Amino acid sequence: MIALSRTAIIWLAALFSAYHVVLALTSLDVPRSPVPTVVSLVLFAAAITLSLLRPKARTLPLGVALFDLAVAVALPLAVTSQLDPDRSNGYATWHVAAVGTLLTVVMVRGREWIAWAGLAFLTVQSLIWAGFAALGDLGVIGSIVWVVAANVVMFAVQKTGEDAERFAQVERKASAWRAAYDAHVVERQRRLEHTYTLAEPLLTEIVRTGGDLSEEQRRECLLLEAMMRDEIRGRGLLDDEVRRVVTDARRRGASVSLLDEGGLDELGEADRARVLRRLARAIAGSDADTLIVRSAPRDGDAAVTVVGLDDGAAEDDVALWLEIKP
């Protein structure tokens, strides 16, 4: 539809320009010499043809626009040099409408100041040549109206395009926010379901026994509490393998803390999976009494840091220090 409309406009401009050429040819007997008119026709045909080429480009090339301005200046001077301003020249003043058409195309193709400059010259030259009263008869007012109308229409089109782009940006942001919100809801629901799956057997047992739990069951409750805390504080550091090795470490008596500060949020799925595999191997291979796992802030070099401490009599000894880069 857009391509068809553009083609139709080009053909309309071409036919309208050809009409000016026909008027000039039918009035070659009016000028004292037809040579300047014929040369002007050639220049006008070349200018309008160059201006209508490459219609998909919004802005007219500067070289073509300057050539159009030169033609808009040359045509009035050449044509009127062979006409008598004190008599009715009829269609021999075809150059006024032709220049108006050419400058309208220049305006539509985004070279506003060149179009205004050409229109100003046409108006002033016509005033000097024929006087103020002849502006209407020559068609200068019509040319001014065409160029001004083209400027108003192009301004409205540009404003509409800017508004459409702004609305599109707002829509994209809203869609992105909605997608992020939906993903957050899905992820939260998944974690709740996972937590319920873990907690449901123990909760059922607590209800069944009235809270009278064995030591083993109490340890399982503490382990479950730690796992639920991981889901809240260390959500980005978890996958099934990390959960398994963290649980194994706690079962052997280690204290494990997971703290997610967004270090993995910007990673792709493959990079994140690679970092978590490295993390799982580090936890599984450590016999430290305390493990502190932290995803670094987003502006850090390392995606995850792992610190392992051995409980000593006076102070903790560092048994493991690992930075996992993205």
VMD Tcl script that draws the C-alpha trace (Angstrom):
set ca {
  {0.00 0.00 0.00}
  {2.82 2.45 0.89}
  {4.78 1.54 -2.25}
  {1.65 2.01 -4.40}
  {0.95 5.43 -2.87}
  {4.55 6.57 -3.43}
  {4.43 5.40 -7.05}
  {1.14 7.19 -7.63}
  {2.55 10.43 -6.21}
  {5.63 10.18 -8.44}
  {3.50 9.64 -11.54}
  {1.25 12.54 -10.56}
  {4.26 14.86 -10.17}
  {5.72 13.63 -13.46}
  {2.44 14.20 -15.35}
  {1.99 17.63 -13.79}
  {5.55 18.53 -14.82}
  {4.92 17.24 -18.34}
  {1.89 19.53 -18.49}
  {4.16 22.55 -17.96}
  {6.41 21.33 -20.77}
  {3.41 21.01 -23.10}
  {2.31 24.57 -22.25}
  {5.79 25.87 -22.99}
  {5.96 24.08 -26.33}
  {2.56 25.39 -27.44}
  {3.62 28.98 -26.74}
  {7.06 29.04 -28.37}
  {5.80 31.71 -30.80}
  {5.30 34.25 -28.01}
  {8.95 34.86 -26.88}
  {11.18 36.99 -29.08}
  {13.54 34.01 -29.32}
  {12.55 30.41 -28.47}
  {16.12 29.36 -27.65}
  {16.11 30.40 -23.94}
  {12.73 28.67 -23.50}
  {13.99 25.43 -25.07}
  {17.11 25.48 -22.88}
  {14.92 26.17 -19.84}
  {12.71 23.20 -20.76}
  {15.75 20.92 -20.89}
  {16.98 22.19 -17.52}
  {13.53 21.81 -15.96}
  {13.09 18.26 -17.31}
  {16.51 17.29 -15.96}
  {15.84 18.85 -12.55}
  {12.40 17.30 -12.06}
  {13.66 13.89 -13.24}
  {16.59 13.93 -10.81}
  {14.29 15.07 -8.01}
  {11.88 12.19 -8.55}
  {14.57 9.49 -8.67}
  {15.24 7.24 -5.64}
  {11.86 7.98 -4.02}
  {12.53 5.61 -1.10}
  {15.17 8.04 0.19}
  {13.37 10.56 2.35}
  {15.86 13.41 1.83}
  {16.84 14.73 -1.58}
  {20.63 14.57 -2.15}
  {22.20 17.97 -1.51}
  {23.79 18.15 -4.95}
  {20.43 17.57 -6.65}
  {18.75 20.11 -4.36}
  {21.36 22.76 -5.22}
  {20.92 21.99 -8.93}
  {17.16 22.46 -8.47}
  {17.81 25.83 -6.82}
  {20.02 26.86 -9.71}
  {17.29 25.86 -12.19}
  {14.68 27.74 -10.12}
  {16.85 30.86 -10.45}
  {17.79 30.38 -14.11}
  {14.29 29.68 -15.49}
  {12.65 33.00 -14.54}
  {15.65 34.97 -15.78}
  {15.92 33.08 -19.07}
  {12.21 32.93 -19.93}
  {11.29 36.49 -18.97}
  {14.28 37.86 -20.87}
  {12.35 37.14 -24.08}
  {8.90 38.32 -22.89}
  {7.25 41.72 -22.66}
  {5.94 42.37 -19.12}
  {3.46 44.97 -20.38}
  {1.46 42.56 -22.50}
  {-0.44 39.30 -21.85}
  {1.98 36.46 -22.48}
  {-0.47 33.65 -21.81}
  {1.12 30.24 -21.33}
  {4.54 31.64 -22.20}
  {4.96 32.33 -18.46}
  {4.88 28.58 -17.83}
  {8.08 28.88 -15.84}
  {6.25 30.19 -12.74}
  {4.13 27.05 -12.27}
  {7.05 24.84 -13.32}
  {9.36 26.35 -10.70}
  {6.55 26.08 -8.13}
  {6.16 22.38 -8.94}
  {9.91 21.80 -8.73}
  {10.20 23.60 -5.38}
  {7.20 21.66 -4.04}
  {9.06 18.42 -4.80}
  {12.18 19.83 -3.12}
  {10.11 20.71 -0.05}
  {8.53 17.25 0.09}
  {11.98 15.65 -0.21}
  {13.16 17.41 2.96}
  {15.20 20.36 1.64}
  {13.01 23.07 3.15}
  {15.47 25.99 3.14}
  {16.44 25.43 -0.47}
  {12.76 25.41 -1.42}
  {12.17 28.64 0.54}
  {15.18 30.28 -1.12}
  {13.98 29.35 -4.61}
  {10.45 30.55 -3.84}
  {11.76 33.86 -2.51}
  {13.79 34.44 -5.68}
  {10.81 33.57 -7.91}
  {8.60 36.01 -6.00}
  {11.09 38.87 -5.98}
  {12.05 38.38 -9.65}
  {8.38 38.33 -10.69}
  {7.72 41.49 -8.70}
  {10.63 43.29 -10.33}
  {9.73 42.07 -13.82}
  {5.93 42.51 -13.86}
  {4.98 44.35 -10.67}
  {2.82 43.45 -7.71}
  {-0.46 43.42 -9.62}
  {0.75 40.68 -11.96}
  {1.55 38.12 -9.23}
  {-1.87 36.53 -9.46}
  {-1.97 36.48 -13.26}
  {1.49 34.93 -13.49}
  {0.60 32.21 -10.97}
  {3.17 33.21 -8.35}
  {0.56 33.13 -5.60}
  {-0.40 29.61 -6.65}
  {3.22 28.49 -6.48}
  {3.56 30.02 -3.01}
  {0.42 28.19 -1.87}
  {1.74 24.86 -3.22}
  {5.10 25.17 -1.47}
  {3.57 26.35 1.82}
  {1.00 23.54 1.69}
  {3.78 21.01 1.08}
  {5.67 22.38 4.09}
  {2.60 22.14 6.32}
  {1.82 18.60 5.16}
  {5.40 17.42 5.64}
  {5.50 18.97 9.11}
  {2.28 17.16 10.01}
  {3.60 13.88 8.58}
  {6.88 14.27 10.49}
  {5.01 15.06 13.71}
  {2.75 12.06 13.19}
  {5.79 9.85 12.58}
  {7.47 11.11 15.75}
  {4.29 10.49 17.76}
  {3.96 7.01 16.27}
  {7.59 6.21 17.14}
  {7.10 7.52 20.69}
  {3.95 5.43 21.12}
  {5.79 2.41 19.71}
  {8.58 2.91 22.25}
  {6.05 3.17 25.07}
  {4.34 0.02 23.80}
  {7.66 -1.84 23.64}
  {8.50 -0.76 27.19}
  {5.07 -1.81 28.40}
  {5.42 -5.16 26.64}
  {8.87 -5.67 28.14}
  {7.57 -4.77 31.60}
  {4.62 -7.12 31.16}
  {6.92 -9.94 29.99}
  {9.24 -9.37 32.96}
  {6.28 -9.29 35.34}
  {4.81 -12.48 33.89}
  {8.21 -14.17 34.10}
  {8.52 -13.05 37.72}
  {5.08 -14.42 38.54}
  {5.84 -17.73 36.82}
  {9.20 -18.00 38.57}
  {7.68 -17.17 41.94}
  {4.94 -19.73 41.41}
  {7.50 -22.33 40.43}
  {9.56 -21.66 43.55}
  {6.49 -21.78 45.76}
  {5.53 -25.12 44.26}
  {9.08 -26.40 44.73}
  {9.13 -25.22 48.36}
  {5.74 -26.79 49.03}
  {6.94 -30.06 47.53}
  {9.88 -30.04 49.94}
  {7.93 -28.93 52.99}
  {4.72 -30.91 52.57}
  {5.97 -34.25 53.98}
  {7.47 -32.65 57.10}
  {4.46 -30.43 57.68}
  {2.21 -33.47 57.41}
  {4.39 -35.31 59.92}
  {4.34 -32.33 62.33}
  {0.56 -32.29 62.22}
  {0.34 -36.04 62.63}
  {2.64 -36.16 65.66}
  {1.42 -32.93 67.22}
  {4.92 -31.44 67.02}
  {6.60 -34.35 68.80}
  {9.53 -34.83 66.37}
  {12.61 -36.96 66.60}
  {16.11 -35.48 66.45}
  {16.44 -36.62 62.85}
  {13.16 -34.91 61.94}
  {14.26 -31.72 63.71}
  {17.47 -31.69 61.70}
  {15.41 -32.13 58.55}
  {13.27 -29.16 59.58}
  {16.37 -27.01 60.04}
  {17.67 -28.20 56.69}
  {14.34 -27.37 55.07}
  {14.41 -23.91 56.63}
  {17.87 -23.29 55.14}
  {16.69 -24.50 51.73}
  {13.72 -22.14 51.84}
  {16.04 -19.29 52.79}
  {18.19 -20.15 49.76}
  {15.16 -19.82 47.49}
  {14.64 -16.26 48.76}
  {18.17 -14.92 49.16}
  {20.08 -16.94 46.59}
  {17.56 -17.54 43.83}
  {19.92 -16.68 40.94}
  {22.59 -19.05 42.29}
  {20.37 -22.10 42.25}
  {19.75 -24.92 39.87}
  {19.04 -28.57 40.64}
  {22.72 -29.53 40.89}
  {23.63 -26.58 43.16}
  {20.67 -27.38 45.41}
  {21.85 -30.99 45.68}
  {25.48 -30.22 46.58}
  {24.45 -27.48 49.04}
  {22.13 -29.96 50.76}
  {24.93 -32.56 50.89}
  {27.29 -29.99 52.43}
  {24.75 -29.13 55.11}
  {24.08 -32.75 55.86}
  {27.78 -33.23 56.65}
  {27.54 -30.29 59.08}
  {28.77 -27.34 56.99}
  {27.13 -23.93 57.18}
  {26.27 -22.66 53.70}
  {25.09 -19.12 52.91}
  {23.89 -18.10 49.46}
  {23.47 -14.42 48.58}
  {22.38 -13.31 45.12}
  {23.21 -9.68 44.24}
  {22.38 -9.84 40.55}
  {25.71 -10.99 39.16}
  {24.06 -13.57 36.88}
  {21.06 -11.55 35.74}
  {22.64 -10.31 32.52}
  {24.13 -13.65 31.48}
  {22.68 -15.82 28.77}
  {21.40 -19.29 29.55}
  {24.56 -21.04 28.37}
  {26.92 -18.77 30.34}
  {24.76 -18.99 33.46}
  {24.65 -22.79 33.24}
  {28.45 -22.89 32.88}
  {28.94 -20.67 35.95}
  {26.56 -22.77 38.04}
  {28.29 -26.01 36.99}
  {31.60 -24.55 38.17}
  {29.95 -23.45 41.41}
  {28.47 -26.92 42.02}
  {31.89 -28.54 41.52}
  {33.52 -26.07 43.92}
  {30.96 -26.74 46.69}
  {31.07 -30.49 46.17}
  {34.85 -30.52 46.27}
  {35.22 -28.43 49.43}
  {35.30 -29.76 53.00}
  {35.24 -26.28 54.58}
  {33.13 -25.83 57.71}
  {31.56 -22.61 56.39}
  {30.81 -21.78 52.78}
  {29.77 -18.29 51.69}
  {28.59 -18.02 48.10}
  {27.83 -14.60 46.67}
  {26.99 -13.43 43.18}
  {28.89 -10.21 42.60}
  {27.19 -6.93 41.71}
  {26.58 -6.46 37.99}
  {29.53 -4.09 37.52}
  {32.05 -6.57 38.99}
  {34.56 -8.69 37.07}
  {33.52 -11.95 38.71}
  {30.05 -13.40 38.42}
  {30.29 -15.46 41.63}
  {32.70 -15.57 44.56}
  {33.03 -18.58 46.88}
  {34.74 -18.37 50.28}
  {35.32 -21.46 52.41}
  {36.33 -21.14 56.08}
  {37.64 -23.74 58.51}
  {36.51 -23.15 62.09}
  {39.63 -22.64 64.24}
  {40.12 -22.12 67.92}
  {40.81 -18.40 67.61}
  {39.74 -17.36 64.15}
  {38.51 -18.89 60.94}
  {41.11 -19.99 58.40}
  {40.40 -19.47 54.69}
  {40.22 -22.90 53.13}
  {38.75 -21.85 49.79}
  {38.75 -18.66 47.73}
  {37.29 -18.82 44.25}
  {36.11 -16.22 41.73}
  {34.03 -17.56 38.87}
  {34.12 -15.21 35.91}
  {31.25 -15.00 33.44}
}
mol new
graphics top color blue
foreach p $ca { graphics top sphere $p radius 0.5 }
foreach p [lrange $ca 0 end-1] q [lrange $ca 1 end] { graphics top cylinder $p $q radius 0.2 }
display resetview
